[in-house]
Amino acid sequence: MSKQFASAGDMAEKKISFTEIGAGLWAFTAEGDPNTGVIIGDESVMIIEAQATPRLARKVIEKVREVTDKPISHLVLTHYHAVRVLGASAYGAPTIIMGEKARAMVVERGQEDWDSEFERFPRLFQGHEEIPGLTWPTETFSDRMTVYLGNRRVDLMHPGRAHTAGDIVAYVPDANVMFTGDIVEYHSACYCGDGHFADWPATLEAIRAFDLDAIAPGRGDALVGRDMVNAALDNTADFVRSTFQPAARVARGGGTLKQAWDAVRAECDPKFGDYAIYEHCLPFNVARAYDEALGIDTPRIWTAARDKEMWDMLQG
């Protein structure tokens, strides 16, 4: 490639924060790196998102052990992306839960996604030799599932297509807190390369309807308080629309992918150019927006070879 993806050159360690967002509920965040959620029940702990490697997962476990010695009984994976799921083995959780659609996407494109993300995110995959293989759930569900950690109830649900076709969220009713995965971001670019732009805003509104007190987003700081929650929902919707609309105008007008890239940059750079992973996400976002505008409903599978082909087209 004439130029690397932005993430390939990002090798600086990120500062970790561990924020309590409700009673016994924590958000592990790291300056725009993938977040992990922690739900402490009466008898055990549920982890939301595994991280990319066992090495990174152990950093989460260190923080968990600062606040509880209860065993980790459940690991919930909101979608199939490698940076979210391949650290699963470190937790030793007997129950691993995904949505049924997310599991199907592991079957369809899990290895290709791993290979592609490995090339894009060298820092996150340090220690990759420990990954035992693709992560498979022990349980799946279609629309809704309830798990009890003692008396603490956790509702898992599929609110609609957004970041992927199989996104799920975890809602803790007693605290009115939700773990949204990458459906919601905060001062971090949305990765839309496997997304569904037309559906995403409605999915955000389904989340808004809960009138939440806090959210642990997929990337960025924990969102505590309804003002911060609603601002993040608004901002995520703005990012999605601001990416899709310029690309769609170009695609439907017969323009090229490079022209769509220029149109999206003109719209998004002034508003989102300083967001975490913005430069990394942009080429994938434009390519997917261009495809969706032309009626391609199922995102094409990203491979290392397709990454390079797309990037070379955007570089002219």
Disulfide bonds with the S-S distance in Angstrom:
none
